[in-house]
Amino acid sequence: MLRAFSSVGRAPPLQGGCQEFKSLNAHHKKEGNPSFLLFKIYGWNMKHLVVIPTYNESENIENLINRIFELYKDINVLVVDDSSPDNTSGIVRNLQQKYANLYLLVQKGKQGLANAYINGFKWGMNNGFDLFTSCDGDFSHNPVYIEQLVKKIEEGYDIASGSRYIKGGGTTEKNFFRNFISIGGNIWADFILRTKMKDILEGYSTYTREALEKIDLDSITAKGYIFQAEMKYKAFIQGLKIVEVPILFETRTTGKSKMDLSIIFEALFSVVKLRFKNK
């Protein structure tokens, strides 16, 4: 039976320097924990938080947030911004006047994808959430799939992970090099880590609180692209139930991609370190 953990003790402190906005926002009238989208799973009310890391996503973040709340009226969204110079955080602050369940963490400087997600998850654990969905800020992760990810949690899985490379999944990416890196990276990761996942590098996933606690966020060492694989590999060796859900990964149409050669090389070498570090 899947359990809810709304009364579990506080999560570890946030990593690095970051500033919290909105949990004490004056226009947020409710006291105590943030308001929640509740999922009744085996009789328990599950409080759900979508975590979105951002750096220079001013062209995408407003449309993404509007779309999420259009589909799920009472869902909670936390944006973790790395002090974007393009005023991404300012756009989110303005949207907080419209959405009572929108929260913001601003980190001091560019600290990277993994740090943003870890601090976002910890913030959610500190505030009593039970389900956590990781979602890119460039609109490559269509919010319509959130419901499908949560349904798998309702079926008893600990982690539901979006996948481009199982039946029903796909990508709109036309760039040969990017597709080669993505497919090759997943083949390489599966060869080394032996999880049998088809898309361990995909970042669109929903985790239970219990899964995050067993993964141990403070033990994560990856800084970038390989963060997703480390999370799922540690879940795998902990014996957690993981299921892949087909998604269509939509290539960003505005803004600049954060992918570069350093991230690719990190992924190649880090999976080897990950396997032997966790033998």
Backbone as a ProteinNet text record, in pm:
[ID]
protein_1_A
[PRIMARY]
MLRAFSSVGRAPPLQGGCQEFKSLNAHHKKEGNPSFLLFKIYGWNMKHLVVIPTYNESENIENLINRIFELYKDINVLVVDDSSPDNTSGIVRNLQQKYANLYLLVQKGKQGLANAYINGFKWGMNNGFDLFTSCDGDFSHNPVYIEQLVKKIEEGYDIASGSRYIKGGGTTEKNFFRNFISIGGNIWADFILRTKMKDILEGYSTYTREALEKIDLDSITAKGYIFQAEMKYKAFIQGLKIVEVPILFETRTTGKSKMDLSIIFEALFSVVKLRFKNK
[TERTIARY]
84.5	0	87.6	57.7	130.2	90.3	187.4	158.2	180.6	105.2	127.2	215.6	293.1	388	372.5	248.5	225.7	274	297.5	339.4	482	558.4	696.5	779.3	889.6	973.1	1032.9	1096.9	1148.9	1260.4	1266.3	1374.7	1501.3	1618.5	1743.9	1738.5	1828	1829.1	1855.1	1813.5	1838.5	1987.4	2031	2171.4	2204	2325.1	2369.7	2288.8	2314.5	2240.2	2114.9	2002.5	1880.1	1784	1698	1601.1	1462.5	1380.7	1247.3	1145	1059.5	951.9	818.9	717.9	578.4	527	611.7	555.6	501.8	555	504.4	446.8	408.7	357	231.2	223.3	113.8	-21.8	-27.7	-159.4	-203.3	-115.9	-153.5	-225.9	-354.4	-437.3	-433.6	-407.3	-418.9	-299	-320.8	-213.5	-165.1	-45.9	7.2	66.6	55.1	111.9	44.4	113.9	50	-73.8	-162.9	-280.4	-235.1	-315.2	-266.5	-366.2	-312.8	-396.5	-395.2	-508.9	-516.4	-549.1	-470.5	-499	-530.5	-644.3	-679.9	-622.6	-519.5	-450.9	-460.5	-533.1	-555.7	-607.8	-695.4	-757.7	-679.9	-558.5	-477.4	-487.5	-482.4	-475.1	-329	-293.7	-155.8	-140.1	-50.1	-27.4	82.5	53.2	134.9	201.6	333.2	410.6	485.5	472.4	550.8	669.5	791.9	914.3	972.2	993	1042.8	1171.2	1287.1	1410.9	1420.9	1470.4	1480.5	1612.5	1659.4	1767.2	1744.2	1713	1682.6	1568.2	1454.6	1337	1222	1255.2	1152	1057.4	1104.3	1020.4	923.4	945.6	864.4	784.5	837.5	784	638.7	598.9	461.5	363.2	392.4	303.4	295.5	409	411.2	326.5	345.1	269.1	119.9	85.9	-55.8	-117.3	-42.3	-93.8	-114.2	-20.3	-33.4	-159.1	-179.8	-296.4	-426.1	-416.2	-534.7	-582.6	-487.8	-522.1	-556.4	-487.7	-502.5	-520.6	-643.4	-676.8	-609.8	-599.8	-552	-412.6	-341.4	-207.8	-112.2	1.4	103.9	227.4	284.6	402.5	509.6	630.5	746.1	848.1	880.4	985.5	1113	1221.3	1351.5	1441	1466.7	1537.8	1679.9	1775.4	1916.6	1954.4	1877.3	1904.2	1917.6	1821.5	1825.4	1836.7	1933.5	1946.6	1835.8	1754.1	1647.4	1513.9	1516.6	1397.5	1294.1	1337.7	1245.6	1174.5	1248.6	1188.3	1087.3	1111.9	1016.7	884.1	889.9	767.4	689.6	762	696.5	632.1	701	643.4	513.8	511.3	387.9	275.3	309.3	208.2	157.8	236.4	191.5	69.1	49.3	-71.1	-195.2	-174	-283.1	-307.2	-198.1	-208.3	-161.7	-253.5	-221.3	-128.1	-122.9	-43.1	88.1	136.1	262.2	367.9	481.9	588.4	719.3	812.4	936.9	1054.2	1160	1289.6	1389.3	1460.4	1564.9	1699.7	1782.2	1913.5	2017.5	2122.1	2226.6	2324	2300.8	2388.4	2345.5	2415.3	2382.8	2441	2354.3	2399.1	2370.1	2298.8	2281.6	2150	2121	1994.2	1974.2	2075	2060.8	2035.1	2110.8	2094	1953.5	1902.7	1768.1	1663	1672.3	1574.8	1584.8	1706.2	1723.1	1666.3	1697.2	1642.6	1491.5	1440.7	1296.1	1227.4	1285.1	1228.5	1232.4	1344.7	1357.2	1256.6	1238.1	1137.9	1000.6	968.4	839.5	825.9	932.6	928.3	913	978.8	965.4	823.8	752.9	618.2	507.8	541.6	439.4	384.1	455	407	445.7	367.6	384.5	421.3	384.7	417.5	495	595.1	682.3	703.5	669.1	691.8	799.9	902.5	1009	971.8	981.5	934.1	1026.9	1075.9	1163.7	1089.6	1164.4	1104.8	1095	1133.7	1135.9	1016.4	918.5	796	819.9	935.1	958.1	876.7	837.8	752.8	610.4	525.4	386.8	312	248.9	179.8	67	19.3	-89.7	-47.9	82.5	128.9	133.8	118.8	122.8	18	-100.7	-208.3	-171.7	-107.3	-69.7	40.2	132.9	237.6	177.5	84.9	22.3	-60.6	-125.1	-203.8	-118.3	5.9	95.5	131.9	142.7	163.3	41.2	-77.6	-201.2	-204.4	-136	-132.4	-31.6	46.3	137.6	284.9	319.7	460.8	517.4	646.7	714.5	760	794.1	839.4	776.5	719.2	669	754.3	823.6	921.1	879.7	871.9	841.2	947.1	905.2	999.5	969.5	1074.4	1063.4	1079.6	1137	1185.1	1113.8	991.2	905.7	787.5	709.2	596.3	501.9	470.7	383	457.2	588.3	668.8	735.7	800	867.9	924.5	976.2	1033.9	1012.4	1000.5	989.4	1126.1	1230.9	1366.7	1407.6	1453.7	1496.5	1647.9	1717.5	1862.6	1927.2	1999.7	2059.6	2154.8	2237.6	2337.2	2270.3	2166.2	2098.2	2029.2	1966.9	1904.1	2007.7	2120.5	2228.4	2280.2	2299.7	2348.9	2246.6	2118.6	2013.6	1999.2	1987	1970.5	2096.9	2213.2	2339.7	2365.9	2330.4	2350	2265.9	2143.7	2057.6	2106.4	2153.8	2209.4	2331.7	2418.2	2538.2	2501.2	2406.8	2366.5	2306.4	2224.8	2164.1	2269.6	2367.9	2476	2555.4	2579.4	2659	2574.8	2456.2	2378	2284	2247.5	2165.6	2028.8	1965.7	1832.8	1720.7	1752.3	1656.2	1557.4	1589	1507.2	1547.7	1450.6	1477.2	1516.5	1479	1505.5	1536.1	1645.8	1682.2	1726.3	1761.2	1807.8	1694.4	1573	1459.9	1423.3	1392.8	1372.8	1230.1	1132.9	992.1	942.8	941.1	911.6	830.3	755.5	684.5	736.4	771.4	826.3	733	723.5	659.5	762	711.5	802	890.9	831.5	908.3	1024.8	1001.7	1108.9	1223.2	1190.5	1295.1	1371.5	1302.8	1371	1467.2	1426.4	1514.5	1630.5	1607.2	1715.5	1821.3	1779.7	1867.5	1925.6	1853.8	1891.9	2030.7	2073.1	2205.8	2318.6	2285.4	2389.2	2410.5	2325.4	2336.6	2459.7	2541.9	2666.4	2663.2	2573.8	2568.2	2529.4	2582.6	2555.8	2466.7	2459	2385.7	2297.1	2316.3	2231.4	2215.5	2323.5	2322.9	2246.6	2204.1	2128.1	2008.5	1935.5	1816.4	1851.9	1962.7	2004.6	2046.9	2116.2	2159	2039	1939.2	1819.2	1753.6	1737.5	1665.8	1751.3	1882.5	1969	1968.6	1972.5	1969.7	1834.4	1728.3	1597.3	1596.1	1657.8	1664.4	1737.1	1853.1	1929.2	1864	1773	1696.6	1573.8	1549.1	1436.4	1303.1	1305.2	1180.4	1117.3	985.8	912.6	909	968.8	977.7	904.4	826.6	757.8	782.1	800.2	816.1	681.8	653.6	527.9	560.3	497.2	530.1	492.2	585.9	560.3	614.9	563.9	622.9	706.3	837.2	927.7	926.8	887.6	871.7	989.2	1062.4	1179	1141.3	1222.9	1193.4	1183.9	1089.8	1071.5	1122.2	1139.5	1195	1298.9	1389	1494.2	1611	1714.8	1838.7	1859	1895.7	1921.8	2043.4	2040.5	2152.3	2250.3	2219.1	2303.8	2434.7	2547.5	2676.6	2764.5	2885.7	2972.8	3015	3031.9	3073.5	2968.6	2840.4	2731.5	2732.8	2758.8	2762.3	2875.8	2995.7	3109.7	3087.1	3021.3	2988.8	2902.4	2803.8	2712.9	2786.9	2876.7	2949.3	3033	3105.6	3195.9	3125.7	3022.9	2956.5	2880.5	2825.2	2752.3	2846.2	2969.9	3067.5	3100.1	3125.8	3153.3	3035.7	2915.1	2793.7	2780.6	2806.9	2792.8	2890.7	3016.1	3115.3	3110.8	3061.6	3046.1	2936	2833.8	2718.1	2711.4	2824.6	2826.2	2783.4
-119.7	0	124.1	217.1	341.8	429.1	488.5	568.3	715.7	798.9	943	980.7	1088.1	1125.1	1271.6	1317.6	1459.1	1505.7	1414	1455.6	1413.8	1373.3	1332	1453.6	1433.8	1544.6	1624.1	1733.5	1825.5	1762.1	1801.3	1756.1	1832.9	1788.3	1860.3	2001.3	2089.1	2227.8	2235.7	2347	2368.9	2381.5	2339.6	2346.6	2483.3	2532.1	2656.7	2774.7	2890.1	3008.5	3024.3	3036.3	3060.9	3139	3211.6	3295.6	3244.6	3234	3178.4	3289.6	3277.7	3372.6	3298.7	3362.8	3325.1	3237.7	3157.4	3076.1	3164.6	3286	3381.3	3504	3486.9	3598.5	3654.4	3786.2	3850.5	3820	3802.2	3781.3	3636.2	3548.9	3408.1	3394.8	3384.7	3398.5	3278.5	3158.1	3038.7	3027	2976.8	2956.2	2812.1	2789.7	2654.3	2617.4	2490.1	2442.6	2508.3	2513.1	2565.4	2484.1	2541.9	2466.4	2364.8	2261.8	2147.4	2099.7	2031.5	1947.7	1810.5	1760	1635.5	1517.7	1413.1	1289.1	1183.8	1119.3	1014	881.9	835.3	713.7	614.9	507.2	408.1	474.3	571.8	635.5	751.3	778.9	887.5	1009.2	1128	1251	1284.2	1290.7	1314.4	1458.8	1533.2	1672.8	1681.8	1748.2	1738.8	1871.7	1866.7	1984.8	1960.1	2053.2	2049.8	2143.4	2090.1	2168.2	2200.8	2330.1	2375.7	2456.6	2403.4	2481.4	2575.8	2696.2	2791.4	2867.1	2897.5	2994	3056.5	3183.8	3257.1	3191.5	3175.6	3118.6	3220.1	3347.5	3451.3	3435.4	3372.6	3354.8	3237.8	3151.9	3030.6	3019.8	3077.3	3043.2	3085.7	3200.4	3244.6	3152.5	3116.6	3026.4	2889.5	2841.9	2711	2712.5	2812.8	2821	2836.6	2922.3	2939.4	2808.5	2731.3	2604.9	2503.8	2498.3	2404.9	2434.9	2560.8	2596	2590.8	2601.7	2582.5	2438.6	2346.5	2204	2155.5	2208.6	2159.7	2281.5	2314.2	2440.5	2456.4	2348.5	2358.7	2301.7	2273.5	2216.2	2321.1	2275.6	2364.1	2360.8	2476.4	2488.7	2567.3	2513.5	2583	2606.1	2731.2	2765.9	2791.7	2723.8	2744.2	2811.1	2938.4	3018.3	3050.8	3032.9	3059.2	3204.4	3297.3	3440.8	3477.7	3436.7	3461.7	3611.1	3651.5	3793.6	3845	3754.4	3797.2	3821.7	3827.6	3859.4	3747.2	3623.4	3511.2	3517	3544.1	3547	3660.2	3772.4	3882.6	3846	3770	3722.8	3630.9	3542.5	3452.2	3530.1	3630.2	3712.1	3777.9	3826.6	3886.8	3784.6	3663.8	3558.2	3512.8	3534.4	3497.7	3578	3692.8	3770.5	3704.1	3619.7	3550.3	3411.9	3345.6	3206.5	3194.2	3157.3	3144.2	3027.3	2929.5	2808	2809.1	2927.1	2941.7	2994.6	2924.5	2957.5	2978.4	3046.5	3083.4	3074.2	3006.9	3009.5	3072.5	3173.8	3234.6	3198.6	3129.7	3087.6	3194.7	3199.4	3299.8	3254	3300.2	3263.5	3135.2	3101.7	2983	2860.2	2780.4	2664.4	2532	2535.3	2414.4	2342.1	2253.7	2181.4	2094.7	2015.8	1923.4	1998.6	2103.9	2182	2241	2289.2	2347.9	2243.5	2126.2	2021.6	1976	1955.3	1908.1	2008.6	2136.2	2237.3	2249.1	2231.2	2232.8	2117.4	1997.2	1880.7	1899.3	1950.5	1971.4	2074.9	2179.3	2280.5	2214	2130.5	2062.8	1968.6	1897	1806.6	1884.7	1998.7	2083.8	2138.3	2149.7	2206.9	2102.4	1976.5	1873.7	1813.2	1823.7	1762.6	1615.9	1539.4	1394	1344.6	1420.8	1386.8	1502.3	1468.4	1569.6	1539	1633.3	1617	1713.2	1660.2	1742.6	1777.3	1904.5	1952.2	2061.4	2049	2149.9	2281.5	2390	2522.1	2574.9	2493.3	2541.8	2493.6	2432.3	2382.1	2255.2	2191.3	2063.4	1951.9	1972.6	1877.9	1931.4	1871	1915.7	1880.4	1978.1	1950.5	1847.4	1816.7	1718.7	1582.9	1554.8	1423.3	1410.8	1520.3	1512.2	1413.9	1421.4	1332.5	1186.3	1155.6	1017.2	968.2	1055.9	1019	988.1	1072.8	1053.1	924.8	891.5	768.4	646	648.9	536.3	529	645	644	584.9	618.3	562	409.4	357	212.3	144	222.7	163.3	178.2	250.7	272.6	384.8	378.2	481.2	597.5	565.9	668	639.4	742.1	732.9	826.1	771.1	847.2	857.2	979	998.3	936.3	883.4	816.7	847.1	887.1	910.6	782.4	679	564.9	433.9	443.6	325.8	347.7	241.6	250.5	362.8	449.6	562.4	690.8	682	800.4	852.7	968.2	1024.6	1162	1225.2	1358.7	1436	1566.6	1652	1701	1662	1705	1655	1747.1	1711.9	1711.6	1767.8	1777.8	1640.6	1594.9	1461.6	1446.9	1548.4	1540.2	1524.5	1603	1595.2	1460	1409.9	1278.2	1169	1181.2	1083.8	1082.2	1201.5	1212.3	1154.8	1184.8	1137.9	986.4	932.4	787	714.2	763.9	701.3	708.5	822.5	837.6	739.4	715.5	620.1	476.8	444.7	310.8	288.5	390.9	383.4	368.9	449.5	444.5	308.8	253.6	123.4	13	23.3	-75.8	-76.9	41.1	51.8	23.6	81.6	76.9	-42.7	-101.9	-223.4	-207.4	-94.1	-73.3	-120.8	-142.7	-181.5	-69.3	52.9	167.4	213.3	251.8	294.9	442.4	519.9	663.7	713.9	665.3	701.3	846.4	908.7	1047.3	1148.9	1103.2	1195.5	1251.2	1381.9	1448.4	1469.7	1423.2	1446.1	1328.7	1343.5	1230	1273.7	1179.1	1201.6	1102.7	1155.8	1077.7	1084.9	976.1	983.7	1039.7	1087.7	1136.5	1023.7	906.1	790.8	761.6	774.7	751.1	850.2	978.1	1078.6	1053.9	1010.4	982.5	864.3	762.3	646	676.5	760.8	801.3	878.5	958.7	1042.5	1156.2	1265.9	1379.2	1432.7	1422.9	1472.9	1387.3	1268	1180.1	1201.5	1282.6	1305.7	1390.7	1345.3	1417.3	1481.6	1437.6	1491.6	1639	1714.5	1857.5	1895.6	1813.3	1852.4	1742.4	1715.9	1627.3	1489.5	1438.7	1302.3	1291.4	1403.4	1404.2	1310	1311	1227.5	1079.7	1041.3	901.2	861.4	949.7	916.4	896.8	983	969.1	832.2	795.4	671.9	548.3	559.4	446.4	418.3	523	503.1	447.3	488.9	430.1	282.8	250.1	112.2	21.7	65.6	-20	-26	68.4	63.3	-26.6	-78.5	-168	-98.5	31	103.6	65.6	76.8	41.1	160.4	143	248.8	204.5	293.2	263.3	377.7	344.4	446.1	472.7	599.1	644.2	714.5	675.6	739	886.7	969.3	1112	1156.4	1265.9	1331.8	1447.9	1437.6	1545.2	1651.3	1772.3	1878.9	1975.9	1986.8	2072.9	2217.6	2286.1	2425.6	2508.4	2600.2	2687.9	2828	2863.6	2993.9	2975.5	3072	3062.7	2979.5	2973.8	2907	2779.8	2672.5	2545.4	2556.7	2483.3	2482.7	2368.8	2284.7	2169.4	2214.1	2160.8	2185.1	2061.7	2065.1	1947.9	1908.1	2005.6	1972.5	1887.6	1916.6	1838.1	1696.9	1685.1	1553.1	1467.8	1527.8	1452.9	1414.1	1501.4	1467.5	1342.9	1337.2	1222.9	1093.6	1098.2	978.5	920	1004.7	956.9	933	1011.6	1002.2	871.4	814.5	688.4	576.5	581.3	480	497.6	622.6	650.9	610.5	637	606	457.4	377.6	232.1	176.9	218.4	158.3	218.6	341.1	404.3	337	283.1	226.3	74.5	10.4	-136.1	-202.4
0	0	0	-83	-88.9	27.5	92.6	210.6	183.7	252.8	249.2	367.4	351.6	455.6	494	503.5	527.4	663.9	756.7	889.8	922.3	820.3	842.2	879.7	952.9	997.6	883.5	917.3	817.7	736.1	611.2	523.9	558.3	508.9	534.7	477.9	524.2	475.8	326.3	265.7	124.1	99	-20.4	-55.9	-113.4	-84.4	-144.6	-93.5	-151.8	-112.1	-193.9	-131.7	-205.3	-118.5	-181.7	-113.6	-143.9	-41	-57.6	-71.2	-172.3	-192.6	-187.5	-137.8	-148.3	-35.4	32.6	139.2	251.8	261.1	359.2	289.5	164.7	85.5	148.7	154.8	226.7	166.1	32.6	-26.6	-20.3	32.9	49.3	181.4	180.1	298.1	391.3	336.7	419.2	511.8	633.5	728.1	719.6	777.1	777.9	642.8	604.9	479.5	360.4	244.3	123.6	89.4	11.7	-33.2	-136.5	-159	-234.8	-340.5	-439.7	-524.1	-459	-421.1	-345.3	-435	-424.1	-495	-390.5	-403.4	-309	-360.2	-292.4	-332.4	-216.9	-240	-135.4	-8.2	-24.5	90.2	150.1	98.4	152.1	60.2	121.1	43.5	15.5	-112.3	-151.7	-199.2	-138.6	-171.7	-278	-388.7	-509	-541.5	-569.9	-605.6	-736.1	-830.3	-954	-936.2	-954.9	-937.4	-1075.3	-1101.1	-1231.3	-1211.2	-1252.5	-1244.8	-1364.7	-1342.6	-1453.5	-1451.6	-1571	-1591.3	-1728.5	-1729.5	-1852.6	-1931.2	-1867.5	-1932.8	-1939.6	-1953.7	-1957.3	-2075.9	-2181.8	-2300.5	-2287.6	-2188.3	-2175.9	-2047.1	-1938.7	-1807.5	-1788.4	-1840.1	-1820.5	-1891.3	-2014.4	-2088.2	-2021.5	-1971.3	-1905.6	-1778.4	-1695.6	-1571	-1599.1	-1694.2	-1729.2	-1775.3	-1853.5	-1905.1	-1792.7	-1698.9	-1587.4	-1506.4	-1472.8	-1391.7	-1471.8	-1602.2	-1686.5	-1680.5	-1677.8	-1674.3	-1534.2	-1433.3	-1296	-1204.1	-1176.4	-1110.6	-975	-897.8	-760.4	-738.3	-845.1	-831.8	-774.8	-722.1	-667.1	-755.6	-779.5	-864	-789.6	-787.2	-730.7	-842.2	-869.3	-964.5	-885.4	-924.2	-861.3	-965.1	-944.6	-1045.2	-999.7	-1090.7	-1061.3	-1089.6	-1032.3	-1049.6	-1197	-1276	-1420.9	-1449.7	-1532.3	-1567.3	-1658	-1713.5	-1806	-1734.5	-1599.7	-1520.2	-1517.4	-1529.2	-1513.9	-1378.9	-1272.9	-1139.7	-1127.1	-1193.2	-1189.9	-1253.6	-1360.8	-1426.7	-1333.5	-1263.6	-1170.3	-1055.7	-1004.1	-896.3	-941.2	-1061.5	-1112.2	-1120.6	-1163.7	-1174.9	-1039	-933	-798.9	-755.7	-816.4	-786.4	-846.2	-944.3	-1011.9	-955.8	-913.6	-869.7	-724.6	-636.2	-493.8	-465.9	-555.8	-533.8	-611.8	-645.8	-717.9	-622	-616	-521.9	-597.4	-530.9	-597.2	-500.9	-545.1	-477.6	-573.7	-528.3	-610.1	-549.7	-626.4	-579	-612.3	-532.8	-550.9	-658.9	-780.4	-890.8	-957.9	-1065.1	-1143.3	-1075.1	-1013	-936.5	-1005.5	-1115.5	-1193.4	-1171.3	-1265.1	-1267.1	-1143.7	-1109.3	-997.2	-867.4	-843.8	-722.8	-714	-827.2	-829.4	-793.9	-853.4	-823.2	-678.1	-629.4	-492.5	-393.1	-413.4	-323.5	-336.7	-458.1	-477.1	-407	-419.2	-351	-198.9	-149.2	-4.7	44.4	-32.8	4	15.6	-81.5	-78.5	39.3	73	187.7	316.8	325.8	443.7	459	348.5	350.2	337.9	361.5	377.2	250.5	137.5	13.6	7.2	-69.1	-77.4	-216.9	-320.4	-458.1	-519.6	-601.5	-660	-807.8	-892.7	-1036.2	-1081.8	-1145.7	-1202.9	-1346.2	-1380.3	-1510.5	-1562.2	-1684.1	-1743	-1764.3	-1758.8	-1770.9	-1912.2	-2011	-2149.8	-2231.4	-2163.7	-2226.7	-2309.4	-2292.2	-2360.4	-2295.4	-2171.8	-2099.6	-2097.7	-2179.1	-2188.2	-2059.2	-1994.7	-1867.8	-1876.2	-1995.6	-2005.9	-1951.5	-1947	-1902.5	-1750.5	-1678.2	-1531.9	-1480.2	-1535.3	-1492.2	-1513.9	-1626.4	-1655.2	-1561.1	-1527.5	-1432.8	-1295.4	-1251	-1120.5	-1117.8	-1227.9	-1232.9	-1204.2	-1249.2	-1221.3	-1072.9	-1008.7	-864.6	-795.2	-845.6	-790.3	-801.4	-903.9	-924.2	-831.9	-756.6	-660	-690.7	-797	-828.2	-741.2	-714.6	-637	-725.6	-850.3	-945.5	-1080.7	-1141.2	-1278.5	-1362.1	-1460.6	-1537.4	-1684	-1735.2	-1876.2	-1964.4	-2079.6	-2168.7	-2314.5	-2385.6	-2530	-2609.7	-2548.2	-2623.7	-2591.2	-2541.4	-2532.1	-2626.2	-2648.6	-2739.7	-2698.4	-2792.5	-2765.3	-2736.2	-2709.6	-2682.6	-2808.5	-2796.9	-2912.2	-2882.1	-2984.2	-2971.1	-3100.9	-3087.9	-3207.2	-3251.3	-3179.4	-3212.5	-3350.6	-3435.8	-3572.1	-3587.2	-3489.7	-3498.2	-3479.2	-3580.3	-3576.5	-3458.4	-3434.9	-3328.4	-3192.1	-3166.7	-3038	-3019.4	-3124.4	-3115.4	-3093.3	-3161.1	-3145.9	-3002.5	-2945.7	-2808.3	-2710	-2732.9	-2642.3	-2646.4	-2766.4	-2780.1	-2736.1	-2782.4	-2745.2	-2596.2	-2535.2	-2391.4	-2311.7	-2356.9	-2287.5	-2305.5	-2424.4	-2447.2	-2358.9	-2352.7	-2270.3	-2122.4	-2076.7	-1936.7	-1901	-1990	-1962.9	-1961.6	-2051.7	-2057.7	-1927.2	-1871.3	-1748.5	-1623.8	-1616.8	-1493.5	-1484.9	-1597.6	-1601.3	-1535.1	-1554.3	-1496.4	-1588	-1715.6	-1819	-1852.9	-1809.1	-1848.2	-1987.7	-2067.8	-2204.6	-2212.1	-2108.9	-2113.2	-1972.1	-1916.6	-1779.6	-1768.6	-1881.8	-1881.3	-1890.2	-1915.5	-1927	-1788.5	-1785.7	-1658.3	-1614.5	-1690.5	-1658	-1575.4	-1443.8	-1355.7	-1235.6	-1178.4	-1053.3	-949.2	-832.4	-722.1	-601.2	-527.1	-396.6	-297.3	-187.2	-82.4	-31.5	-15.8	31.2	-63.6	-193	-290.1	-269.8	-253.9	-233.9	-105	-1.8	124.5	109.5	36.3	18.5	-75.6	-175	-264.7	-187.2	-88.2	-6.8	-91.2	-94.5	-179	-147.2	-21.9	14.8	-41.2	-88.6	-144.2	-293.9	-357.4	-501.5	-531.1	-624	-657.4	-795.8	-883.1	-1019.7	-1016.6	-1111.4	-1118.6	-1236	-1338.5	-1458.1	-1514.3	-1644.4	-1722.2	-1659.8	-1597.9	-1545.4	-1413.6	-1358.8	-1234	-1239.6	-1351.3	-1364.6	-1355.3	-1418	-1413.6	-1272.7	-1202.3	-1066.3	-974.4	-987.6	-905.6	-928.4	-1054.1	-1084.8	-1056.5	-1074.8	-1044	-893.7	-813.8	-669	-624.5	-691.8	-663.3	-700.9	-813.2	-862.6	-764	-713.6	-623	-484.2	-457	-332	-344.6	-463.9	-484.2	-501.7	-534.3	-555	-688.1	-695.8	-816.8	-912.2	-1030.4	-1130.5	-1256.8	-1314.5	-1439.4	-1537.1	-1664.1	-1767.1	-1834.2	-1858.7	-1918.3	-2049.9	-2160.6	-2288.9	-2292.2	-2338.9	-2356.2	-2491.2	-2540.9	-2656.8	-2605.6	-2622.2	-2581.6	-2691	-2654.2	-2752.6	-2747.4	-2857.2	-2863.5	-2837	-2757.3	-2727.2	-2855.1	-2857.6	-2974.1	-2947.3	-2819	-2782.8	-2673.7	-2662.4	-2562.4	-2611.7	-2530.8	-2569.1	-2488.8	-2558	-2491.4	-2400.3	-2287.6	-2192.9	-2221.1	-2320.5	-2351	-2416.9	-2367.4	-2432	-2414.7	-2472.6	-2471.1	-2330.4	-2240.4	-2104	-2034.2	-2059.9	-2000.9	-2057.1	-2186.2	-2250.7	-2194.6	-2180.5	-2127.8	-1981.7	-1906.5	-1768	-1763.5	-1853.5	-1855.4	-1887.6	-1984.5	-2026.8	-1913.9	-1844.1	-1741	-1607.1	-1582.1	-1451.6	-1433.5	-1540.8	-1524.5	-1480.6	-1526.8	-1485.2	-1337.3	-1297.4	-1156.2	-1069.6	-1119.8	-1044.4	-1019.8	-1122.4	-1110.4	-1006.2	-1012.9	-924.2	-784.5	-773.8	-642.5	-562.4	-631.7	-563.7	-577.8	-595.4	-607.5	-475.7
[MASK]
+++++++++++++++++++++++++++++++++++++++++++++++++++++++++++++++++++++++++++++++++++++++++++++++++++++++++++++++++++++++++++++++++++++++++++++++++++++++++++++++++++++++++++++++++++++++++++++++++++++++++++++++++++++++++++++++++++++++++++++++++++++++++++++++++++++++++++++++++++++++

